[in-house]
Amino acid sequence: MLLFLLEEFWFDAFLFEEFWFDAFLFDAFWFDAFLLDAFWLEAFWFDAFELLLDEL
């Protein structure tokens, strides 16, 4: 019985760790995607601003 409870505990702990690991990777992916989008957006606006200044 004790062994069964121990196995249940470790299995739950494993699932819990899996969940947090997946959540962490998911957050990291979205964070990277957001930073990348922000970088390209800034680069785009910077180029557009430079072109506008050249026109003036």
Distance bins in CASP14 RR format, pairs under 12 A and 6 or more apart:
PFRMAT RR
TARGET T0000
AUTHOR 0000-0000-0000
RMODE 2
METHOD distances of the structure
MODEL  1
1 7 0 0 0 0 0 1 0 0 0 0 0
1 8 0 0 0 0 0 1 0 0 0 0 0
2 8 0 0 0 0 0 1 0 0 0 0 0
2 9 0 0 0 0 0 1 0 0 0 0 0
3 9 0 0 0 0 0 1 0 0 0 0 0
3 10 0 0 0 0 0 1 0 0 0 0 0
4 10 0 0 0 0 0 1 0 0 0 0 0
4 11 0 0 0 0 0 1 0 0 0 0 0
5 11 0 0 0 0 0 1 0 0 0 0 0
5 12 0 0 0 0 0 1 0 0 0 0 0
6 12 0 0 0 0 0 1 0 0 0 0 0
6 13 0 0 0 0 0 1 0 0 0 0 0
7 13 0 0 0 0 0 1 0 0 0 0 0
7 14 0 0 0 0 0 1 0 0 0 0 0
8 14 0 0 0 0 0 1 0 0 0 0 0
8 15 0 0 0 0 0 1 0 0 0 0 0
9 15 0 0 0 0 0 1 0 0 0 0 0
9 16 0 0 0 0 0 1 0 0 0 0 0
10 16 0 0 0 0 0 1 0 0 0 0 0
10 17 0 0 0 0 0 1 0 0 0 0 0
11 17 0 0 0 0 0 1 0 0 0 0 0
11 18 0 0 0 0 0 1 0 0 0 0 0
12 18 0 0 0 0 0 1 0 0 0 0 0
12 19 0 0 0 0 0 1 0 0 0 0 0
13 19 0 0 0 0 0 1 0 0 0 0 0
13 20 0 0 0 0 0 1 0 0 0 0 0
14 20 0 0 0 0 0 1 0 0 0 0 0
14 21 0 0 0 0 0 1 0 0 0 0 0
15 21 0 0 0 0 0 1 0 0 0 0 0
15 22 0 0 0 0 0 1 0 0 0 0 0
16 22 0 0 0 0 0 1 0 0 0 0 0
16 23 0 0 0 0 0 1 0 0 0 0 0
17 23 0 0 0 0 0 1 0 0 0 0 0
17 24 0 0 0 0 0 1 0 0 0 0 0
18 24 0 0 0 0 0 1 0 0 0 0 0
18 25 0 0 0 0 0 1 0 0 0 0 0
19 25 0 0 0 0 0 1 0 0 0 0 0
19 26 0 0 0 0 0 1 0 0 0 0 0
20 26 0 0 0 0 0 1 0 0 0 0 0
20 27 0 0 0 0 0 1 0 0 0 0 0
21 27 0 0 0 0 0 1 0 0 0 0 0
21 28 0 0 0 0 0 1 0 0 0 0 0
22 28 0 0 0 0 0 1 0 0 0 0 0
22 29 0 0 0 0 0 1 0 0 0 0 0
23 29 0 0 0 0 0 1 0 0 0 0 0
23 30 0 0 0 0 0 1 0 0 0 0 0
24 30 0 0 0 0 0 1 0 0 0 0 0
24 31 0 0 0 0 0 1 0 0 0 0 0
25 31 0 0 0 0 0 1 0 0 0 0 0
25 32 0 0 0 0 0 1 0 0 0 0 0
26 32 0 0 0 0 0 1 0 0 0 0 0
26 33 0 0 0 0 0 1 0 0 0 0 0
27 33 0 0 0 0 0 1 0 0 0 0 0
27 34 0 0 0 0 0 1 0 0 0 0 0
28 34 0 0 0 0 0 1 0 0 0 0 0
28 35 0 0 0 0 0 1 0 0 0 0 0
29 35 0 0 0 0 0 1 0 0 0 0 0
29 36 0 0 0 0 0 1 0 0 0 0 0
30 36 0 0 0 0 0 1 0 0 0 0 0
30 37 0 0 0 0 0 1 0 0 0 0 0
31 37 0 0 0 0 0 1 0 0 0 0 0
31 38 0 0 0 0 0 1 0 0 0 0 0
32 38 0 0 0 0 0 1 0 0 0 0 0
32 39 0 0 0 0 0 1 0 0 0 0 0
33 39 0 0 0 0 0 1 0 0 0 0 0
33 40 0 0 0 0 0 1 0 0 0 0 0
34 40 0 0 0 0 0 1 0 0 0 0 0
34 41 0 0 0 0 0 1 0 0 0 0 0
35 41 0 0 0 0 0 1 0 0 0 0 0
35 42 0 0 0 0 0 1 0 0 0 0 0
36 42 0 0 0 0 0 1 0 0 0 0 0
36 43 0 0 0 0 0 1 0 0 0 0 0
37 43 0 0 0 0 0 1 0 0 0 0 0
37 44 0 0 0 0 0 1 0 0 0 0 0
38 44 0 0 0 0 0 1 0 0 0 0 0
38 45 0 0 0 0 0 1 0 0 0 0 0
39 45 0 0 0 0 0 1 0 0 0 0 0
39 46 0 0 0 0 0 1 0 0 0 0 0
40 46 0 0 0 0 0 1 0 0 0 0 0
40 47 0 0 0 0 0 1 0 0 0 0 0
41 47 0 0 0 0 0 1 0 0 0 0 0
41 48 0 0 0 0 0 1 0 0 0 0 0
42 48 0 0 0 0 0 1 0 0 0 0 0
42 49 0 0 0 0 0 1 0 0 0 0 0
43 49 0 0 0 0 0 1 0 0 0 0 0
43 50 0 0 0 0 0 1 0 0 0 0 0
44 50 0 0 0 0 0 1 0 0 0 0 0
44 51 0 0 0 0 0 1 0 0 0 0 0
45 51 0 0 0 0 0 1 0 0 0 0 0
45 52 0 0 0 0 0 1 0 0 0 0 0
46 52 0 0 0 0 0 1 0 0 0 0 0
46 53 0 0 0 0 0 1 0 0 0 0 0
47 53 0 0 0 0 0 1 0 0 0 0 0
47 54 0 0 0 0 0 1 0 0 0 0 0
48 54 0 0 0 0 0 1 0 0 0 0 0
48 55 0 0 0 0 0 1 0 0 0 0 0
49 55 0 0 0 0 0 1 0 0 0 0 0
49 56 0 0 0 0 0 1 0 0 0 0 0
50 56 0 0 0 0 0 1 0 0 0 0 0
END
